[in-house]
Amino acid sequence: MGALLWINGPFGGGKTQTAYELRRRLPGSVVCDPEHVGFGLHRTLPPALRGDFQDLPAWRQGVHDMLALALSGHPGTVIAPMTLVDPGYFAEIVGRLREDGRTVHHFALLAERETVLGRLRERGLGRGLKRESFAVAKLDHCLERLEAPEFAEHIRTDRLTVPQAADRIAASAGLTLLPDTDSALRHRVRRAWTGIRHIRFD
């Protein structure tokens, strides 16, 4: 039975990039994105009920069940990149998985406010922070909440590359990654492609 790596952090904090770097360099691993459970709920619910999907008990139950199924049926490491800052919701999902006997390693990728804003500008597709207004509005709240002890282990990423952040996570979880053989150019191209593949249209 594999372990779960939950990659937390503010919106724009590098969760998805780090998750896919881990998957690239950790044979047998898989990314299971809890956000897609929320997208599915939004697509099937009437517009008036499409608020923050994390507030829906069905999302929290669904994410727990999805990750439990992945951990039971997949022999490798399961990676879940998701911003989750409500302690109660965290307990409902991560806490319950641990109570079920699952091995869960949780990491919060943190950085200074200006560092995160810079990353959001980069992924704004030419519109800068206008396109990322939701992430900017939530930024201070996320950074404050994630500093709490229950959201440890904290990893400061201001001066880390994505491969270095992945190395830190793997070392803490007792996992061995394949060497990072990307050149600086290939790394930039890979980051751009990962970002494009995960543009949100919901």
Secondary structure as UniProt FT lines:
FT   STRAND          4..8
FT   TURN            11..12
FT   HELIX           15..25
FT   TURN            27..28
FT   STRAND          30..31
FT   HELIX           35..44
FT   HELIX           47..49
FT   HELIX           53..55
FT   HELIX           57..73
FT   STRAND          78..81
FT   HELIX           87..90
FT   HELIX           91..95
FT   HELIX           96..99
FT   TURN            100..101
FT   STRAND          104..110
FT   HELIX           113..122
FT   TURN            125..126
FT   HELIX           128..130
FT   TURN            131..132
FT   HELIX           133..146
FT   HELIX           149..151
FT   STRAND          154..156
FT   TURN            158..159
FT   HELIX           162..173
FT   HELIX           184..197
//
